[in-house]
């Protein structure tokens, strides 16, 4: 079921810093549309809580003792967790950002962000949008350009009209479910179109497609 702005989003925090967890909890207590589902101080506990609580969104630390955030993210997806997962970290390293998004993260936020901005970003993530700290946008675009495996340049003219429509929605950060709802087609149809447009554009992920579309002004 697609969430609306009126629903209350349940959030699970997985982070090994107690003060950070407390700070985020206090922020959520001030919001009517977001509630704390639970908190975990280490990855294994977080995996158990994710399965037990099935929250709408998980705020996941990148650097934790034992299992790191990327491995935890992969485990969550392998375990069938279908909710939103947003990385929350101090790391603005290019490889960490790209690795997280390619492993299935729905966003990447830095811990030094303004509290009000963080609340806004979490709200957007809960509604199905991809969220990335503003300071990382240029870094991500450059990383994706540098890591493109083939020299072929994406060609917007290779796409059908429907694929262009879906690409614009990807650039806006919408999930497959929200794109399907907006265009009045099935989620399965959206997945097929996304697969085709990625192949035509020689891109490897929806994140690459979204960044490229914004750069080229396709999202206008």
N, C-alpha and C positions, 0 to 999 in steps of 0.2 A: 504493500500500500504506500502511495506517495505521500510524504509529509506535506503539510501546509504550514503557513506562518502561525496559525492558531494553535498547532500542536505543541506539546512540551517535549523537547528533545532530551533523552537520557544520555548522559556522558560518563564514560569510565576513564579514569586517569591511571596510566601505568608509568610510574616515574620513581626512581630510587631516592629522590630528595624530599623528605617530609615537609620542609618549609615551602617548597614549590607546590606540592599537592595541596597544602593548606591555603596557599594564596589563590590558587585556581578555584578551590572550593568556595572561598569567600566571595570571589567574583560571581560565581554561578548562583550563590544565594541571593544576589541582588537582582537576578533576572527572572521574569515570570515564565519565559518560554524555554528555559533550559534548567535541567535538574541533574544533580550528581547521582549516578546509579551506583557508583562504588569507586574505590581506589586501591591500587596495588603498588607495593614498594619493590617488587621484583617480577621479572617476566613470567615465570611459571605460575605464580599466583594470578597474574593478569590474564593468562590463558584460561585458567579455571573460572575466573569471574566473567570473562567474556562469554564463555559457554553457558554459565549459569544465569547471567543477567540479560544477555542479548541486548546490549545498549544500542542506541541509534548511532552513537559516535564514540570512537576511542581516541583519546589524546595520548600519544605514545612517545616516550623519550627515545632518543637515538642511542645515546651512550649509557649503557647500564652494565654492571658486573655480570659475568657469566654470558648469558645470551644477549646479544646487542639488539637494537631496535629493528634493524633490517631483518634479522633472523626471526624475531618475534612477529614482525609483520607477515613474513612468509608463512609462519606456522598458523597464524590467525586465518589467513586465506586458505591454507591447506585444510584447516579444520572446518571450513565452510562458513566462516563469519562473513556475512554479506553487508554489514553496516559500513559506515564511513570510518576511515582511519586517517588521522592527521598526525604527522610527525611534529614533535615540539622539542626543539633542540637549540643549543648554542652554536652548532656547527653550520657555517655558511660555505663549507668546502664544496666545490663543484661536484666531485665524485659522490659525496653523500647525498646531495640533492637528487642527482640523476638516478642513483641506485635505489633510493626510496620510492621515487615515482614509478620507476620501471618494475619495482617489486609489488606494486599495487596500492601505494598510498594515494589518498584523495587530496592531499595537501601537505605543505611543508612550511611551518611557521617557526620563527626565531623567538627565543625566550626573552630577548631584550625589547620586544615590541610593547607599545603603549597598551595598557589594560583595556581601554575602550576599543581600540583597534582589534585586540585579540577577541573580545566578546563579539564584535561584528563579524570577524572571520569565522569564528566557530558557528555562529548563526547561519552564515552563508553555506558552510560545509554541511551542516545538518539539513539544509534545504536541498542538498544535492549538487552544489557547485564546487569546483576545484578551487582551492585557496593556496596561494603562495605569497610569502612576505614580499612586499614591493621591492625591497632591496635586492631580491634574488632573481627578478625577472630577466634582467640583462645578462646575468651570469648564466642562467639556464639556457637562454637563447644561444649564447656563445658556445656553451658546452655541447649542445645538440648539433650545432653546425660543425664543430670540430670532430665529433664522434660519428658523424654520418659515414657509413661504411662504403657508400658508392658515390661517385662524383655527379651522378645525374641530378639535375635541378628539378625540383617539383614543378609541375605544370598544371595550373588551375584549370586550363582549358581541356584537360583530359577527363575531367569529372562531369557527371550528368548533373542536371539541375537539382535533383533531389540530393545528390551527394554534396553539392555546394551548400545547400540549405543545412544539411547535417554538420558540415564543417564549420559553418558560422555558429551553430549552437555549441559545438565542441570548444570553439574559441571563447565563447561566453562562459565556459566552465560547467555546462550542464551534463548531468549523467545520462546514460542511455534511457533510463526510465522517464526522466523529465523531457528529453527530446521526443520520445515516443508520444508522450502526452501532449506536447505542444504541437506536433505535426500530425496528430491523430492517426498514428500508425502503431504497429505492435513493437514491443521492445526487441523481439527477435529480428524484425525487419531492420531496425536501427543497427543492430550488431552486424548484420550482413553488409549493410551500406558502409559502416565504419571499416570493416575488413577490406572491402573493395577500394575505398578511397585511400587507405594507407598504402595498399599495394601500388595503386596508380601513381601516388605521390612519392614513392620510394622512401616512406617514413616507417618507423618501427613501433610507434606507440601513439595513442590519442594525445598524450602530452606534447610530443613533438609536433603533431598536426595542429594543436591549439596554438602553440608558440609561433609556428610558421605562419599560420593564418593571421594572427595579430600583427606580425611583422610586415606581412604583405598587404595588410589592409583588407583582407578577405572578410573580416568580421564586420565590416561597415555595412 
